[in-house]
């Protein structure tokens, strides 16, 4: 049954990708991702945003986007709070934080056939990772995207968190999204830290941990929200995935 499901999902993804390419819709249409021209100044300074660029890493295999994203946040906050010890590696954090069989979910067969982390499990892993490394924080908040009647309220909540990150420098945001909504890739669940937000233009910067993405990129907020609110046509529900969203680490 699992093999049958996988074949159906892969066929669906390939057809959807071809459709967007042929019709110049989706990530091939208006509002495409634009590479962020990285300057040496972006990784300088003591802000959380600068530290994200310093500690950004790429995932070590196709399902480990959660590991690269969480270890980046952990190292940013270890630097913020002047924690002692070496930089935390992706392999080390998987050995230390065993929440929801995180390490097993990164394996070729996953845990009970499930690979990667849905949004709710990502939230638990982020919180437990901060505790495991004795990093001070106020709370870890999960906001799930929605295209239903509460869409306007949730959009506003996420904009407020993006502004808080950008201007108050007291939170970090990890996005859980449909990668194919953001860039010209398959429409699969993906995880990466948010690297910036410009409310004057509505552009959100993504520090994508995918090794194929050579630089950060920016997308309009409407595309960002669509990517975190999609249900993937329901094809990933048998594997534990529903909609994406954001995980916000509040420091104060």
N, C-alpha and C positions, 0 to 999 in steps of 0.2 A: 504493500500500500504506500509506504514512504517513497519508494522508487517511482511509483506511478504519479504521486503528488509532485515530486521533484521534476519529472518530465513535463507535466502540465505547466508548472510554474515557469520553467525555462522557456517553453514554447510561447507562453503568454508574454514574457519579458522581451523575447526576440521580436515578436510581432509588434508589440507596443513601440519598441525602439525604432523599428523600420517605419512604422506609421508616422511617428514624430519627425523622422528624418525626411520622409517623402513629402509630408505636408508642411514642413517648416513650422511645426507647432512645438509645444512643450519647451524643453531647453534649447531647441533649434529655432524657436520663434523670438518675438520681442522680449526685451528684458533679459538678454543672455548674461551669463556670468562674465565679468571682466577681471583679468588678472590685476592684482594689486602690485604696483611697482614698489618693491621693497627697498628701503634706504637704510643706511647704517644707523640712522637715528631712531628707527622704529624699535630696535632692541636695546636702546640705551635708556637710562633713567630707572627710577624706582617704582613706577606705576605697574599695576597688574597687567595692563595691556602690553607694556614693553617686555615684561617677564614672560608673557605667553609666547612672544616671538623668540625669546632666548631658549625656552624649554620645549618648543614645539618639536615633536618627533613623528615619524611615519610608522604606521602599523607594520608588524612583522609578517603577517599573512592576511589572506582575504577576509577573515572573520574577526580580526583583532582590533578593529577600529575603537572599540570601547577601551581597550588596554592603553593604546597610545593617547587617547583623549584624557583618561583619568590620571595617568602617570604625569601628563603635562600639568594638569591642575595641581596635583600633589606637589610636584617640584616647584611650581610657582609659589605656592603657599609656604612650603618649607623655607624658601628663600625669604619671603615676606617676614616670617616669624623667626628667622635666623636659627633654624633647627640645625643641629650638628649631624655629621655623618655624610656619606657620599650621596651623590645624585641617585634617586631611585630609578631602577631600570624596569622595563616591561616584564622581564622574566621574574625579577624579585617581587614585584607587587602581586603577581599571580600566585607565588608561593606563600605570601604573607596574608593575603585577603582571600578567604575561601567562600565568601558569601555566594549563595545560589549556584555552587559548583562552577564558579567563574572560569577556573583553569580548564575544567573538563569541557566547558562550552567552547573553548578555543581549539579543541582537538579536531581531527579530521572527521570524526563521527559525532561530535558534539556530546551533550549530556542528554541521554534518552532521546537521541535523534534531533536535538535542538541546538543550533549554533548561534552565537552572538547573544546580545542582550536586548530584550524589549525595554520600553521606557521605564516601567515600574521597577524592573530589576536593576537597570542602570542606576536609578535613583538610590536604591538600597546599597549598591556597590560603591557609589561615590561617598555616601555617608559613612559606611564602614571602613573605607580606605582612609578617610580623614581621621577617624578614631584610631585606626591601627597605627598610624604614624604620629599620633599625639598632636594633631594640628588643630588649633583653636578655630571654632566657627560658631556662628549663631544658630543657623538651621540650614537644611537642604530642602529646597522646594521643588516639587514637580508640577509643571503646567502642561497639560495635554492639549494639543491642538484640536480644533473642532470646526466643522463646516455647518453646524446646526444653528439653532436659534441663539445660542450663547456665543456665537462667533465674534460679535463686536466687542463684548466684554473681555473675552480671552485675548483678542488682538491688542486691546488697550493694556491689559496686564503685562503682556510680553513687551510692548513698547516701553512701558514704565521700567521694566527690569533692564532692558537694553540701555536706557538713559542712565539708570543707576550705575551700571557697569562703566559706561563711557565717561560720566562726569563726576560721580562720587567715589569711584575707585574702591568700592567696598563689597563687590560681589564678582563672581565668575559664572559664566554660562556655557553649558555644553548643549549642543543641539542634536536632537535625534530626528532624522529626516529622510525623505525619499531622495537619494542621490541623483536620480535621473531628472528630478524637477529642477535641481540647481545647475547641473552640468550635463554634458553630452555623454552620459553613461546609462546603464540599465536602471530601471526604476526599482531599486532595492533599498532596504533599510540601511542607514549609515549613521555614523556618529562622529562629530568633530567639535572642537571648541569654537565659540564665537570670538573673533579677534577685534571687532570694533563696530561702531554704529554712528552714522552721521544723520541726525534727525532733519537737517536742512535739505538733504537729498533723499532720505529714506533708504540709504544703502547700508546693507549689513555685510560685514567682512567675515569670511569663514576661513579658519586655519585648517583646511582639509588634511586629514592624516593619511589619505590615500597616496601611496608612493607615485602614482601616475600624475598627480597634481603637483607640478613643480613649484608653484607659488600660491600664496593666499589669493582668494578672489572675492569680489563683492557682487551682491545681487540686490535688486529692489526688495523692499520689505514685503510687498505683496507676493512675490515669488517665494521669499523666505517662509512666509506664513503658510502658503499653499503646500510647500514641501514638508512642513512639520504636521500638517493637518490631514494629509491624505490617508486613505485606508488601503491603498495598493490594490484596489479592486477586490479586496478580500482574499487574495491568493496566499497571503502569508499568515492568515489567521490559524491554520492548522499547526503552524510552527510557533505559535505564541505571540505573534505580532498583530497589533491593531494600528492605532494612529501613533505618530511621533509626538514631539513636543520639545520642551526645554527642561533641563535640570539646572537650578540656580543655587549656587553656594553663597549664602549670605554671611558676611563677616561681622556685620553690626546692624 
